[in-house]
Amino acid sequence: MKTVKDFRLEGKTVILRCDLNVSIKDGKIIDDTKIKASLKTINYILDKNAKLIIMSHLGRIKTESDKEKYDMRVVYNRLNELLPNKIHFVNETKPSKLKKYVKKLPLGEGILIQNTRYEDLKGNKESDCNNKLSKGWAHLGDIFINDAFATIHRKHASNFGISYYLESGIGFLIEKELENLNKLDNPKRPFVVIMGGSKISDKIGMIKSLIKQADYILVGGAMAFTFLRAKGYDIGRSLYEKEEVDYCKDLLKHYEDRIILPKDLYGAFEISEESDTVLQDISMIPKNFIGLDIGDETIELFESILKNTKTVFWNGPLGAYEYEKYRYGTEQILKYLKDNVETVILGGGDIVGCANLLGYTKDITFTSTGGGATLKYLEDHDVPGLRNIK
């Protein structure tokens, strides 16, 4: 796939789609990881003496008050601290009004335009990939580089739309993502998939794709209860997806030897940090019990399967990690993988955030920046954000 390194950028105007959709609380950025992840591609383009137009969305824009809440200036302020005087902010998204700023921009410098989803306020022009908006943005530049991996599964004007009209490539962040995720096409074996989180419905395409090539799928988190329900277990008040029980029954019918479910669980009768934690065998779950983490016997079972594994892909935590005492199962498996498995890729769901919180990200082979994008890419590699890139 064509990358930013394959273009002659000197003297050109480059449109760069980044993922600067950072978490904000009380008007301040909580985590600037996404901004820092974009710097390599930004610096490369500026060092080639090109003009740079940076685009990104921030949050969802449904009302006028959302514009104030998700003003891109807060991102610009951090970007300017990291790249002093190299990037300028333009409080505008309309192509006709952006032209004059691009024309005046010196070579070797860039502009960050306002939140692309401001264009959603009247008619969802960004999110619905409005053709006029796509064409207008494309006419501002000579080359389009997509480096927003987390949005490659979206057909928006600022990624798919622009790429339809300009010669396009990918940046260093997407290149690294694809390099690592493509390892799962022909993984070193044994290959094990660990699946947690709450919903199966969001992951059906990925499950269909990976279950055919995985030696085992270890299931934890709330999604384990949908499988346990499909096997006829009483799961008390544990979270599950009733509408996906039949799908789980079908998976178990064809792949029961590969799908490994919990044997025991940590949980409580009320969800809070103060409630007493109870260890329960899956065959003896009381009516009011809520399962919130995998138990010790399950951890031992998972570790026995991971013992000789060469490649692991992990999506979603194995417990309700927002509560400190229910991070235990996830932490034990992360610790085991760190010391025993050659290639570990984390992607999708909250597993990356959980691993980061527990301090294991630096010990993992690769952590994907995408949530839904990672899952969609693993289904069949056909995602809108890459379709127009040779």
C-alpha positions, 0 to 999 in steps of 0.5 A: 500500500502506498505510504507517505514515503512514496510521494515527492512532497516538496512544494506540495500541499498535503492534506493529512487526516489524523485521529486527534479525538482525545478524551476531554474532561472539564475542558482539559485533555486527559490523555494526549497519546493520540496527538503524540502518535500523529507527530511522526507523520506530521514532522515528516511532511513538514521536514519535506518543505510541504504545506500541511493541512491537518484534519480531525474530528472531536466527539459528536456534533449534534447541537450548537452547544456541542461545538463549544464542548468539542472545539478543536482549539484544546487539541491545537494548544497541546499540539503547539506545545509539542511542535512550537510555531510549526502549526497554526489554528484555523477556526473554519471548516468550509472549503471556500473559507479555508482557501485563503489560509492555505494560500498564505501558508508558508512551506514547511508549516501547517494548519489544524482546521476546526473539528470536521464534524462541525459540518455535521450540524446541518445535514451530517455532511462529514459523517454522510460523506457529502460529495460537495464537501469532499470535493471542496476539501480535496481541492485545497491540496495536492496529496491526501494522507490518511493516518487516522486508523481509528476511523478507517471503518467509517465512510466520511468526507474527511477520509473516504471522500477526499481520497476519492479525488486525490492521489492518496497514501497512508501515514506511519501510524496506519502503516504500523497498524496494518503491519502488525494486524496483518501478522494475524493472517498467517500467525505463528502457531499455536494461535490463541484469541482472547475475547472479553468485554460486554458485547458479542453483537459488535464482534460477530464479523471478527469472530467469524473470521478468527474462529476459523484459524484460531487454535483456541478462543478464550472467553471472559468478560460479560460476553462469557455469560451469553455463551454460558447461557447458551450452554444452559447454565443459570447465570444469576443477574450477570449481564448477557445478550439474550438476542445472541444466545442462538448465535452462541449455540451455533458457534458451540455446536461447530467449535466447542473444542476451540471455545474455552469458557470460564469454570469459576467467577468472581462476583457480587450481589451488588455492583460497587467497590464496597460490596463483598467479592464472592468466588463461585463455580459456574455450575452453582451460581445463585439467582442474585449473583452478578459475575464480574471477573474470571476466577482462579480455576479459570486463570489456571485453565487459560494459562495452561492453554497459553503455555505453548502459544506463539501468537495471541490476539486479545480483544476486551478485558476479562472483568469489569476493570472499572472496579479495581478489584475486578481487574484481577483476572485481566492482570494475571493473564497480562502478566503471564503473556508478558513472560511466556508468549512471543507475539501479543497484539491487543486491539479493540474494546477496552483492553488497551486502556486496561493494559495501560492502566495496569502498566503492561502496555510497554511489555506488549508486542503491539497495542492497536489504536483502533476500537471498531476499526481494528475489529472491522479490519480483521473481518476482511481487510475491506474498510472505506478509509483504505479503499482508494489507496493503491 
